[in-house]
Amino acid sequence: MATLETRILKILGDRTAAVLEKSFGITTVNELLRHYPRRYEVRGELTDISTLIADDEVTILAQIERVSLRRANGKNILEVIVTDGSANLSLTFFNQAWREKELKAGRVGLFAGKVGVFKGKRQLSHPDYQLVPDGEDVDAVVAEFAGKFLPVYPATAKLPSWKVMQCIKLVTDSLDELADYLPSELITKYKYPSLKQAFIDIHQPKELINAEQARLRLTFDEALLLQLLLGQRRAEIVKLSTKNRTPNTPVLVKAFEDKLPFKYTDGQQLVNEEIAKDLSNKYPMHRLLQGEVGSGKTVVALRAMLSVVDSGGQAALLAPTEVLAQQHFRTIKKLLGELADSGTLQAGEISTSVELLTGSMSAATKRAIHARLANGEIGIVIGTHALMSDGVEFEDLGLVVVDEQHRFGVEQRDALRMKAKQPPHLLVMTATPIPRTVAMTVFGDLDISTLRELPGGRAPIQTHLIPVLEKPHYLDRAWQRVREEVGKGHQVYIVAPRIVNPEKKLTEREMHAAQMLGEEFLDNQNMTAVEELAPELATGALKGLKIAMLHGRQSSEEKDQTMTAFASGEIDVLVATTVIEVGVDVPNASMMVIMDAERFGVSQLHQLRGRVGRG
């Protein structure tokens, strides 16, 4: 008998186990049983062969009339001719000569599959079948086979769905009773099946209601186990010991707040107090700060970083892209002014050093920044994944701020935290709305703060949908609106899902390579592309306006120059991919046109929408 820890090679043999591991990384019974079906197909009631229609899913009861094995185009083709008295039907199996041993003339069986047509003749290719054992009741076999729910699994060419189904059937048949970690009162309350029965019902349901109850049970298990894991993480965090990062004399914080040209919103004030309390604890802060785009998260995070610098420590802000890191660097330098110029002639009496560290910098520049981080000269560093590289060391890293939390995994944010000599405080930020239940599930190891108000001066954003296929003239009106906004002295973003359309059909490897270069939506379907749309607009609907392109294939210098020119008003219209999705702050941008919007996720659309109305 097998347990969840049993390795599948003991049940399925070496060859099948090796294919499962190579295809899906499955090595144990537990992993195989959690390879759930995508959907279920229902075998139909018995159908006469004479009434079969192409493309129908059918089940027939028939007798094998003759069997032949031939070789064609390098393949062994087994052809089985069956009859039910009304007509004959061909069944074909490719490279499965071993089936000839059981599919003997005269045997009666049930055969199920999709009707195809080859050279004018109807056939079933690779049908499911069940032969009726001699002496058994045909009606009983029919009742069990026809109308049965067939699971359809994620599959590969070497491991088709029917083979996965066979493997799982072998495993469930050998499965021992399983210890159930759910309390019996919960199982009774929600009418859940036992753990073993849930595995059987999800893979071999007698009725769909059984599969649904099994799915609910197994989903509940996953949510419960995740919560227990996150609960353990929280308990471990509280046990950690770290420095109190609340300064006795918050000189930088006070100087910064005196310089601010606006007052904190009530929400910002509340979150500032929550963070100040966290920083005063003897265990590290783990806080998620969420808020609408433009709700003032950066100002709150900057105040926290200055507090840590005031207490003698260093702070690091981790951003997912160079564009966003550079934007944060410019914003923070602008907010701090001479407070960020320590070690220069422009420095005030009270100041710290703020630096940018990205992968595209020269080796010499990076070495210089590494040295100044290690000796403590730099108080705040803003960067990309380059902050996690081997050469980066801090004298006293006290706070890690992670922007756009959803772009980083736990391992990545932990890699930066490991640079600290003792556990640093952690503040992660996101502008993507996170429902309460998701926040509890995914971010259960973090305390959550939410900024619900927008600072004064932020205009509400109006969103309009243009059905281009039904009403193409609406798009012409959109380009007119772009001209009107530019005429008022504003600027406009136009976002496209692709950099350029491929000239030929791409292989899977080429698509993967292109995605690594920032081509997020590369497949073999044509859609709006930046390098095609920009010149088209420049010579057509938007002729005469200053248009520029921005996308992931450009060098860091080119992207930075383009964004700087756009921010300074030298460019009227920026045609870009989603590189502008997060963090780009151009208050004068008042309109955005998103092409092929159905290609983007809701989170991306929300982020993109936040790029306008910031003035």
Order of alpha helices (4+ residues) and beta strands (2+ residues): alpha-alpha-alpha-beta-beta-beta-beta-beta-beta-beta-alpha-beta-alpha-alpha-alpha-alpha-alpha-alpha-beta-alpha-beta-alpha-beta-alpha-beta-beta-alpha-beta-alpha-beta-alpha-beta-alpha-alpha-beta-alpha-beta-beta-alpha
